[in-house]
């Protein structure tokens, strides 16, 4: 059915998760009007001070990048973003998980560790409000708190080595394929845009890194925001491109941190969670290895909710298909995550996270 009004997309070019959602609209040839986030209206409609948010042509509100993409896919299934075949579907969810969680490390480092990046993003944050001091003050505050995000003197070499290896592997892949799963955009590509567009491609220091070392990635980013019409689909027979396997291996650098985070959440929830109270944004710090370096970051219940997405998709598969997925991912480092069995579960109560059933 033709649209009678546009989607209203509350986003920002330097917003991590706006970059994840934005490409879905042109890919599906939707009428959309992007505006600077109206924070007061978002809070009034959702109760949360987060963007991106979307107001639909019917007046409904969507919030949370994963929920927005899920709802867009349900409302406009063609062309699809979500593979239905087992291997490609699970890989798409795993790449989305990487973008939401592990990708935060390079995103936060390259934004908040360099004076040139801090100065630029301070202006970027200020322009929507026409208050030259507001964004700059916020940027300085974030830069001062980067250690709490896992960016420390000890972790920076590992974060930068991870980023270089990821860009190298992605360049090799995009030499052969226009998108991660073949010749069409998917949820995997949207998930990877979260760190790569709003932070790495738009910030001053990492933009130079991409321009000087990752031309093919830059081309993919431009292609994501302006998708071509002549896409021919994902690889046939549920295959993964051979060039994607090295990309997945680098992304799996974050698996130990994901496992550690869920363990910390389960331990906390066993004594502190209440079915009548939403979980806090963070429950304290946890430590895990990242490329051989111990990194301390905040344990966020939202990580568990995000991890449930690939786990639920995987467990919904018949046993033979699960075995096919395991075989396809063998040697990438991701199978340990698929075998995880969290003790607790989160759902959405409206726009907010809530424990599913009485916590153990």
DRENKOL-599189 format. One record per residue: x negated, y, z of N, C-alpha, C in turn; residue in one letter. Coordinates in steps of 0.1 Angstrom, whole numbers, padded with zeros to 4 digits, always signed. Layout:
N
XYZXYZXYZA;...
% end
This chain:
360
-0008-0012+0000+0000+0000+0000-0009+0012+0000X;-0006+0022-0009-0014+0034-0009-0014+0042+0004X;-0025+0048+0007-0025+0057+0019-0017+0069+0017X;-0009+0074+0027-0002+0086+0026-0009+0097+0034X;-0019+0094+0041-0027+0103+0049-0041+0097+0051X;-0051+0105+0054-0065+0100+0055-0067+0094+0069X;-0076+0085+0070-0082+0082+0084-0090+0094+0088X;-0089+0097+0101-0097+0108+0107-0108+0102+0115X;-0121+0103+0110-0132+0097+0116-0140+0107+0124X;-0140+0106+0137-0148+0114+0146-0162+0108+0147X;-0171+0114+0139-0185+0109+0139-0195+0120+0138X;-0207+0115+0138-0218+0125+0137-0230+0118+0130X;-0237+0125+0121-0248+0119+0114-0259+0113+0123X;-0262+0119+0134-0272+0114+0143-0267+0105+0154X;-0254+0101+0153-0248+0092+0162-0252+0078+0158X;-0257+0070+0168-0261+0056+0166-0250+0048+0159X;-0238+0048+0166-0227+0039+0162-0218+0045+0151X;-0219+0058+0149-0212+0064+0137-0218+0058+0124X;-0231+0056+0124-0238+0050+0113-0233+0036+0110X;-0229+0029+0120-0224+0015+0118-0211+0015+0111X;-0202+0024+0115-0188+0024+0110-0187+0031+0096X;-0194+0042+0094-0192+0050+0083-0191+0043+0069X;-0201+0033+0067-0201+0027+0053-0189+0019+0050X;-0181+0015+0060-0170+0006+0058-0159+0013+0050X;-0157+0026+0052-0147+0034+0045-0149+0035+0030X;-0161+0039+0025-0162+0039+0011-0163+0025+0005X;-0168+0016+0012-0169+0002+0007-0155-0003+0004X;-0145+0001+0012-0131-0004+0010-0123+0007+0002X;-0130+0017-0003-0123+0027-0011-0111+0034-0004X;-0114+0037+0009-0104+0043+0017-0105+0058+0017X;-0093+0065+0019-0093+0079+0021-0096+0082+0035X;-0107+0090+0037-0111+0093+0051-0116+0107+0051X;-0113+0114+0063-0119+0127+0065-0127+0126+0078X;-0140+0129+0076-0149+0128+0088-0150+0142+0094X;-0148+0143+0107-0149+0156+0114-0159+0154+0125X;-0164+0166+0130-0172+0165+0142-0163+0160+0154X;-0169+0152+0162-0160+0146+0173-0153+0156+0182X;-0140+0155+0183-0133+0163+0192-0132+0155+0205X;-0142+0158+0214-0144+0150+0226-0132+0151+0235X;-0126+0163+0237-0114+0164+0245-0103+0156+0240X;-0101+0156+0227-0090+0148+0222-0093+0133+0223X;-0105+0129+0221-0109+0115+0222-0107+0110+0237X;-0110+0118+0246-0108+0115+0260-0093+0114+0263X;-0086+0123+0258-0071+0123+0260-0065+0111+0255X;-0069+0106+0243-0063+0095+0236-0068+0081+0241X;-0081+0081+0245-0087+0068+0248-0091+0067+0263X;-0093+0078+0270-0098+0077+0283-0113+0076+0284X;-0120+0076+0273-0134+0074+0272-0141+0085+0265X;-0152+0089+0270-0160+0100+0264-0170+0095+0254X;-0166+0087+0245-0174+0080+0235-0169+0083+0221X;-0179+0084+0212-0175+0084+0198-0186+0075+0191X;-0182+0069+0179-0171+0073+0170-0158+0069+0175X;-0148+0076+0170-0134+0072+0172-0127+0074+0159X;-0116+0067+0157-0108+0069+0145-0093+0071+0148X;-0087+0080+0141-0073+0082+0142-0067+0077+0128X;-0058+0067+0129-0053+0061+0117-0043+0070+0110X;-0039+0067+0097-0029+0075+0091-0015+0074+0098X;-0013+0063+0106-0001+0062+0114-0002+0068+0128X;-0013+0074+0131-0014+0081+0144-0020+0073+0155X;-0024+0060+0152-0030+0052+0162-0045+0056+0164X;-0050+0053+0176-0064+0056+0178-0072+0043+0180X;-0084+0042+0174-0093+0031+0175-0106+0037+0181X;-0112+0029+0190-0125+0033+0196-0133+0021+0198X;-0147+0023+0197-0157+0012+0198-0159+0007+0184X;-0172+0008+0180-0175+0005+0166-0171-0009+0161X;-0173-0019+0170-0169-0032+0166-0154-0034+0165X;-0146-0028+0174-0132-0028+0173-0127-0021+0160X;-0133-0010+0157-0130-0002+0145-0132-0011+0133X;-0143-0017+0132-0146-0025+0120-0136-0037+0119X;-0133-0043+0131-0124-0055+0131-0110-0050+0126X;-0106-0038+0130-0092-0034+0127-0092-0029+0112X;-0103-0023+0107-0103-0020+0093-0103-0032+0084X;-0110-0043+0089-0110-0055+0081-0096-0061+0081X;-0089-0061+0092-0075-0067+0093-0065-0058+0084X;-0067-0045+0084-0058-0037+0077-0061-0036+0062X;-0074-0038+0058-0078-0037+0044-0088-0048+0041X;-0083-0060+0039-0092-0072+0038-0100-0072+0025X;-0097-0064+0015-0104-0064+0003-0110-0051+0000X;-0123-0051-0004-0132-0062-0004-0136-0066+0010X;-0139-0079+0013-0141-0083+0027-0155-0078+0032X;-0156-0075+0045-0169-0073+0051-0173-0086+0060X;-0163-0094+0064-0166-0105+0073-0166-0118+0065X;-0177-0125+0064-0177-0138+0057-0168-0148+0064X;-0162-0157+0057-0154-0167+0063-0161-0181+0063X;-0172-0182+0056-0180-0194+0056-0189-0195+0069X;-0192-0206+0074-0198-0207+0087-0211-0200+0089X;-0221-0203+0080-0234-0198+0082-0235-0183+0081X;-0229-0178+0070-0229-0163+0067-0221-0156+0078X;-0210-0162+0083-0202-0155+0093-0210-0153+0106X;-0216-0164+0110-0224-0164+0123-0236-0154+0122X;-0243-0155+0111-0254-0146+0109-0250-0131+0109X;-0238-0128+0103-0233-0115+0103-0231-0110+0117X;-0225-0118+0125-0223-0114+0139-0236-0113+0147X;-0246-0121+0144-0259-0120+0151-0266-0107+0147X;-0266-0104+0134-0272-0091+0130-0265-0079+0137X;-0251-0080+0137-0244-0069+0144-0249-0069+0159X;-0250-0080+0165-0255-0080+0179-0269-0074+0180X;-0278-0077+0171-0291-0071+0171-0290-0056+0170X;-0282-0051+0161-0281-0037+0159-0275-0030+0171X;-0266-0036+0178-0260-0030+0190-0269-0030+0202X;-0277-0040+0203-0284-0043+0216-0299-0041+0214X;-0306-0050+0207-0320-0049+0206-0325-0037+0198X;-0317-0033+0188-0321-0021+0180-0321-0008+0188X;-0315-0009+0200-0316+0003+0208-0331+0006+0212X;-0339-0004+0214-0353-0001+0218-0360+0008+0208X;-0362+0004+0195-0368+0013+0186-0360+0026+0184X;-0347+0025+0185-0339+0037+0183-0342+0047+0194X;-0343+0043+0207-0345+0052+0218-0360+0056+0218X;-0369+0047+0215-0383+0051+0215-0386+0062+0205X;-0382+0060+0192-0386+0070+0182-0378+0083+0183X;-0367+0083+0190-0359+0095+0192-0365+0103+0204X;-0369+0096+0215-0372+0103+0227-0386+0103+0232X;-0395+0097+0224-0409+0097+0228-0418+0107+0220X;-0412+0114+0211-0420+0123+0202-0414+0137+0203X;-0422+0147+0205-0417+0161+0206-0410+0165+0194X;-0415+0162+0182-0409+0166+0170-0395+0160+0168X;-0393+0148+0172-0380+0142+0172-0370+0148+0182X;-0375+0151+0194-0367+0157+0204-0362+0171+0200X;-0371+0179+0194-0367+0192+0190-0357+0191+0179X;-0358+0182+0169-0349+0181+0159-0335+0177+0164X;-0335+0166+0172-0322+0161+0176-0315+0171+0186X;-0323+0179+0193-0317+0189+0202-0309+0199+0194X;-0314+0203+0182-0307+0212+0173-0295+0204+0167X;-0297+0192+0163-0286+0184+0158-0274+0183+0168X;-0277+0181+0180-0267+0180+0191-0260+0193+0193X;-0267+0204+0191-0262+0217+0194-0252+0223+0183X;-0255+0219+0170-0248+0226+0160-0232+0223+0160X;-0227+0212+0164-0213+0210+0165-0206+0220+0174X;-0212+0223+0185-0206+0232+0195-0210+0246+0193X;-0219+0249+0185-0225+0263+0182-0231+0268+0195X;-0235+0259+0204-0242+0263+0216-0257+0259+0215X;-0266+0267+0212-0280+0263+0209-0287+0257+0221X;-0282+0260+0233-0289+0254+0245-0283+0241+0249X;-0270+0238+0247-0264+0226+0252-0271+0213+0247X;-0273+0212+0234-0279+0200+0228-0293+0199+0232X;-0300+0210+0232-0314+0210+0236-0316+0205+0250X;-0308+0210+0259-0309+0206+0273-0305+0191+0275X;-0295+0186+0267-0292+0172+0268-0304+0163+0262X;-0310+0168+0251-0321+0161+0246-0333+0160+0255X;-0335+0171+0263-0346+0170+0272-0343+0161+0284X;-0331+0160+0288-0326+0151+0298-0328+0137+0294X;-0324+0134+0282-0325+0120+0277-0340+0116+0275X;-0348+0125+0270-0363+0122+0269-0369+0119+0282X;-0365+0126+0293-0370+0124+0306-0366+0110+0312X;-0355+0105+0307-0349+0092+0313-0352+0080+0304X;-0361+0081+0294-0363+0070+0285-0369+0058+0291X;-0376+0059+0302-0381+0047+0309-0370+0038+0313X;-0358+0044+0317-0347+0036+0321-0341+0028+0309X;-0344+0033+0297-0339+0026+0285-0349+0015+0280X;-0360+0013+0287-0369+0003+0284-0381+0008+0276X;-0382+0021+0274-0393+0027+0267-0404+0032+0277X;-0415+0024+0278-0425+0027+0288-0439+0027+0281X;-0449+0031+0287-0463+0030+0282-0466+0016+0278X;-0462+0006+0287-0465-0008+0284-0457-0013+0272X;-0444-0009+0271-0436-0015+0260-0437-0009+0247X;-0442+0004+0246-0442+0011+0233-0450+0003+0222X;-0462-0002+0225-0469-0010+0214-0460-0021+0209X;-0453-0028+0218-0445-0040+0213-0433-0034+0205X;-0427-0023+0209-0416-0018+0202-0420-0013+0188X;-0432-0007+0187-0436-0002+0174-0441-0014+0165X;-0447-0024+0171-0450-0036+0163-0438-0043+0158X;-0428-0044+0166-0415-0050+0162-0409-0042+0150X;-0409-0029+0152-0403-0020+0141-0411-0022+0128X;-0424-0021+0129-0432-0023+0116-0429-0037+0110X;-0429-0047+0118-0426-0060+0112-0412-0061+0106X;-0402-0055+0113-0389-0056+0108-0388-0048+0095X;-0394-0036+0094-0393-0029+0081-0400-0036+0070X;-0411-0042+0073-0418-0050+0063-0410-0062+0058X;-0404-0069+0067-0395-0080+0063-0383-0075+0055X;-0377-0064+0059-0365-0059+0052-0369-0054+0038X;-0381-0048+0037-0385-0043+0024-0386-0055+0014X;-0392-0066+0019-0394-0078+0010-0380-0083+0007X;-0371-0083+0016-0357-0088+0013-0350-0079+0003X;-0351-0066+0005-0343-0057-0004-0350-0055-0017X;-0362-0060-0019-0368-0062-0033-0360-0072-0041X;-0354-0082-0034-0347-0093-0041-0332-0091-0040X;-0326-0085-0030-0312-0084-0028-0308-0070-0024X;-0296-0066-0029-0292-0052-0025-0287-0051-0011X;-0282-0063-0005-0276-0063+0008-0282-0075+0016X;-0278-0076+0028-0285-0087+0036-0280-0101+0032X;-0268-0102+0028-0263-0116+0025-0262-0118+0010X;-0267-0109+0002-0267-0110-0012-0264-0097-0019X;-0254-0096-0028-0252-0085-0036-0240-0076-0031X;-0234-0079-0019-0223-0071-0014-0225-0068+0000X;-0220-0057+0004-0221-0052+0018-0213-0062+0027X;-0218-0064+0040-0211-0072+0050-0212-0066+0063X;-0205-0072+0073-0206-0068+0087-0221-0067+0091X;-0229-0076+0086-0244-0076+0090-0250-0063+0086X;-0247-0058+0074-0253-0045+0069-0248-0034+0078X;-0235-0034+0081-0230-0023+0090-0236-0023+0103X;-0238-0035+0109-0245-0036+0122-0259-0031+0122X;-0266-0033+0111-0280-0029+0111-0281-0014+0108X;-0271-0008+0103-0271+0007+0100-0271+0014+0113X;-0266+0008+0124-0265+0016+0137-0279+0021+0141X;-0290+0013+0142-0303+0019+0146-0309+0025+0134X;-0307+0020+0122-0316+0025+0111-0311+0038+0105X;-0298+0042+0105-0294+0054+0100-0295+0066+0110X;-0286+0066+0120-0285+0077+0128-0298+0080+0136X;-0306+0070+0139-0318+0073+0147-0330+0073+0137X;-0334+0061+0132-0347+0060+0125-0347+0068+0112X;-0336+0069+0105-0336+0076+0092-0334+0091+0094X;-0327+0095+0104-0323+0109+0106-0333+0116+0115X;-0340+0109+0124-0349+0116+0133-0362+0119+0126X;-0369+0129+0132-0381+0135+0125-0392+0125+0123X;-0397+0119+0134-0408+0110+0133-0405+0097+0126X;-0395+0090+0130-0392+0077+0123-0389+0079+0108X;-0382+0090+0105-0379+0093+0091-0392+0093+0082X;-0402+0099+0087-0415+0098+0080-0420+0084+0079X;-0419+0076+0090-0423+0062+0089-0416+0055+0078X;-0403+0056+0077-0395+0050+0067-0399+0055+0053X;-0400+0068+0052-0403+0073+0039-0417+0068+0034X;-0427+0067+0043-0440+0063+0039-0443+0048+0038X;-0435+0040+0045-0438+0026+0045-0426+0017+0041X;-0414+0022+0039-0402+0014+0038-0393+0019+0027X;-0398+0021+0015-0390+0027+0004-0377+0019+0002X;-0378+0006+0002-0367-0003-0001-0356-0002+0010X;-0360+0000+0022-0351+0002+0033-0344+0015+0031X;-0351+0026+0027-0345+0039+0025-0334+0038+0013X;-0337+0030+0003-0328+0028-0008-0315+0021-0003X;-0317+0011+0005-0306+0004+0011-0297+0013+0019X;-0303+0022+0028-0296+0031+0036-0287+0040+0027X;-0293+0046+0016-0285+0054+0007-0274+0046+0000X;-0277+0034-0003-0267+0025-0009-0256+0022+0000X;-0259+0020+0013-0248+0018+0023-0239+0029+0024X;-0244+0042+0024-0235+0053+0026-0228+0057+0013X;-0233+0052+0001-0227+0054-0012-0226+0041-0019X;-0218+0032-0015-0219+0018-0021-0215+0018-0035X;-0223+0011-0043-0220+0010-0058-0207+0001-0060X;-0201+0003-0071-0189-0004-0075-0191-0018-0080X;-0203-0021-0085-0206-0033-0093-0211-0044-0084X;-0207-0045-0071-0212-0056-0062-0205-0069-0067X;-0213-0080-0066-0208-0093-0071-0207-0103-0060X;-0209-0100-0047-0206-0109-0037-0218-0114-0030X;-0215-0122-0020-0226-0128-0012-0231-0141-0019X;-0242-0146-0014-0248-0158-0021-0237-0170-0020X;-0237-0177-0031-0228-0188-0032-0231-0200-0022X;-0221-0208-0020-0223-0220-0012-0228-0217+0002X;-0224-0206+0008-0227-0202+0022-0242-0202+0024X;-0250-0199+0014-0264-0199+0015-0269-0186+0021X;-0281-0187+0028-0288-0175+0032-0299-0172+0023X;-0302-0160+0019-0314-0157+0011-0326-0161+0019X;-0336-0167+0012-0348-0171+0018-0355-0159+0024X;-0354-0148+0018-0360-0135+0023-0354-0130+0036X;-0342-0135+0039-0336-0130+0051-0341-0138+0064X;-0347-0149+0062-0352-0157+0074-0363-0150+0081X;-0373-0144+0074-0383-0136+0082-0376-0124+0089X;-0366-0118+0084-0359-0107+0090-0353-0112+0103X;-0346-0124+0102-0339-0129+0114-0350-0133+0125X;-0361-0138+0121-0372-0141+0131-0376-0129+0138X;-0378-0118+0131-0382-0105+0138-0371-0101+0148X;-0359-0101+0143-0348-0097+0151-0346-0105+0164X;-0351-0118+0163-0350-0127+0175-0360-0123+0186X;-0368-0113+0183-0376-0108+0194-0368-0104+0206X;-0356-0100+0204-0347-0095+0214-0339-0106+0221X;-0340-0119+0217-0332-0129+0223-0335-0131+0238X;-0348-0132+0242-0350-0133+0256-0344-0122+0265X;-0344-0110+0260-0337-0099+0267-0322-0101+0268X;-0316-0106+0257-0302-0109+0258-0298-0119+0268X;-0306-0130+0268-0304-0141+0277-0305-0136+0291X;-0316-0128+0294-0318-0123+0307-0307-0114+0312X;-0302-0106+0302-0292-0096+0306-0279-0104+0310X;-0275-0114+0302-0263-0122+0306-0265-0129+0319X;-0277-0134+0322-0280-0140+0335-0278-0130+0346X;-0283-0118+0344-0282-0108+0355-0267-0104+0356X;-0259-0103+0346-0245-0100+0347-0238-0111+0354X;-0240-0123+0350-0234-0134+0357-0237-0135+0372X;-0249-0132+0375-0253-0132+0390-0246-0121+0397X;-0245-0109+0391-0239-0098+0398-0224-0100+0399X;-0218-0105+0388-0203-0107+0388-0199-0118+0397X;-0208-0127+0400-0204-0138+0410-0200-0133+0424X;-0206-0121+0427-0203-0116+0441-0197-0102+0441X;-0198-0095+0430-0194-0081+0430-0182-0078+0421X;-0179-0086+0411-0169-0083+0402-0155-0084+0408X;-0146-0075+0404-0132-0076+0409-0123-0076+0396X;-0113-0085+0396-0104-0085+0385-0096-0073+0384X;-0095-0065+0395-0087-0053+0394-0095-0040+0391X;-0108-0042+0390-0116-0031+0387-0124-0033+0374X;-0125-0022+0365-0133-0024+0353-0148-0025+0357X;-0156-0032+0349-0170-0033+0353-0177-0019+0351X;-0187-0016+0359-0195-0004+0357-0203-0005+0344X;-0208+0007+0339-0215+0007+0326-0228-0001+0328X;-0235+0000+0339-0247-0008+0342-0246-0013+0356X;-0253-0025+0358-0252-0031+0372-0266-0031+0378X;-0275-0024+0372-0289-0024+0377-0299-0028+0366X;-0311-0029+0370-0322-0032+0360-0324-0047+0360X;-0329-0052+0349-0334-0066+0348-0346-0065+0339X;-0355-0076+0341-0367-0076+0333-0367-0089+0324X;-0373-0087+0312-0374-0098+0303-0385-0096+0293X;-0390-0106+0287-0401-0105+0278-0397-0100+0264X;-0404-0091+0259-0402-0086+0245-0415-0086+0238X;-0417-0096+0229-0430-0097+0223-0442-0098+0233X;-0439-0106+0244-0450-0109+0253-0452-0098+0264X;-0443-0088+0264-0444-0077+0273-0432-0077+0282X;-0433-0075+0295-0422-0074+0304-0415-0060+0302X;-0403-0060+0299-0396-0048+0297-0384-0047+0306X;-0382-0036+0314-0371-0035+0323-0361-0025+0317X;-0349-0030+0316-0338-0022+0311-0325-0024+0319X;-0316-0015+0318-0303-0017+0325-0295-0029+0320X;-0290-0037+0329-0281-0047+0325-0267-0041+0323X;-0261-0042+0311-0248-0036+0308-0238-0047+0305X;-0227-0047+0313-0216-0057+0310-0212-0057+0295X;-0213-0045+0288-0209-0045+0274-0217-0055+0266X;-0230-0057+0270-0238-0067+0263-0231-0081+0263X;-0225-0084+0274-0218-0097+0274-0206-0097+0264X;-0199-0086+0264-0188-0085+0255-0192-0087+0240X;-0203-0080+0237-0209-0081+0223-0214-0095+0220X;-0220-0101+0230-0225-0115+0228-0214-0125+0226X;-0202-0122+0232-0191-0131+0230-0186-0132+0215X;-0189-0122+0208-0185-0122+0194-0191-0133+0186X;-0204-0134+0185-0210-0146+0178-0207-0159+0185X;-0207-0159+0198-0204-0172+0205-0190-0177+0202X;-0180-0168+0202-0166-0172+0200-0165-0177+0185X;-0171-0170+0176-0171-0174+0162-0177-0188+0160X;-0188-0190+0167-0196-0203+0166-0187-0214+0172X;-0182-0212+0184-0174-0222+0191-0161-0225+0184X;-0156-0216+0176-0144-0219+0168-0146-0228+0156X;-0159-0231+0153-0162-0239+0141-0161-0254+0145X;-0157-0262+0136-0158-0277+0138-0172-0281+0140X;-0174-0292+0147-0187-0296+0151-0197-0298+0139X;-0192-0303+0127-0201-0304+0116-0206-0290+0111X;-0197-0280+0111-0201-0267+0107-0211-0261+0117X;-0209-0264+0130-0218-0259+0140-0232-0265+0137X;-0233-0277+0134-0246-0283+0131-0252-0277+0119X;-0244-0273+0109-0249-0267+0097-0255-0253+0100X;-0248-0246+0109-0253-0233+0114-0266-0235+0121X;-0267-0244+0130-0280-0247+0137-0291-0250+0128X;-0288-0258+0118-0299-0262+0108-0303-0249+0100X;-0294-0241+0096-0297-0229+0089-0306-0219+0097X;-0303-0219+0110-0311-0210+0118-0323-0216+0125X;-0326-0228+0122-0337-0235+0128-0350-0227+0125X;-0358-0225+0135-0370-0218+0134-0369-0202+0134X;-0357-0197+0135-0355-0182+0135-0356-0177+0149X;-0353-0186+0159-0353-0181+0173-0339-0178+0179X;-0329-0180+0171-0315-0176+0175-0307-0188+0181X;-0311-0200+0179-0303-0211+0183-0301-0211+0198X;-0311-0207+0206-0310-0207+0220-0299-0198+0225X;-0296-0187+0218-0285-0179+0222-0272-0185+0219X;-0271-0193+0208-0258-0199+0204-0254-0210+0214X;-0264-0215+0221-0261-0226+0231-0258-0220+0245X;-0258-0207+0246-0256-0200+0259-0241-0202+0263X;-0239-0205+0276-0225-0206+0282-0224-0196+0294X;-0220-0184+0291-0219-0174+0302-0208-0179+0312X;-0210-0176+0325-0201-0180+0335-0189-0170+0336X;-0190-0159+0330-0179-0149+0331-0176-0144+0317X;-0164-0137+0316-0160-0133+0303-0153-0119+0304X;-0155-0111+0294-0149-0098+0294-0139-0097+0282X;-0129-0089+0284-0119-0086+0273-0117-0071+0273X;-0108-0066+0264-0105-0052+0264-0091-0050+0269X;-0090-0041+0279-0077-0037+0284-0075-0023+0279X;-0067-0022+0268-0067-0009+0261-0080-0007+0255X;-0086+0004+0259-0100+0008+0254-0111+0004+0263X;-0108+0000+0275-0118-0003+0285-0121-0018+0287X;-0133-0021+0291-0136-0035+0294-0129-0040+0307X;-0126-0052+0307-0120-0058+0319-0124-0073+0320X;-0125-0078+0333-0129-0092+0334-0117-0100+0330X;-0119-0111+0323-0108-0120+0319-0106-0130+0330X;-0094-0129+0336-0091-0138+0347-0099-0134+0360X;-0097-0141+0371-0104-0138+0383-0118-0142+0381X;-0128-0132+0383-0142-0135+0383-0145-0146+0393X;-0155-0155+0389-0159-0166+0398-0165-0161+0410X;
% end
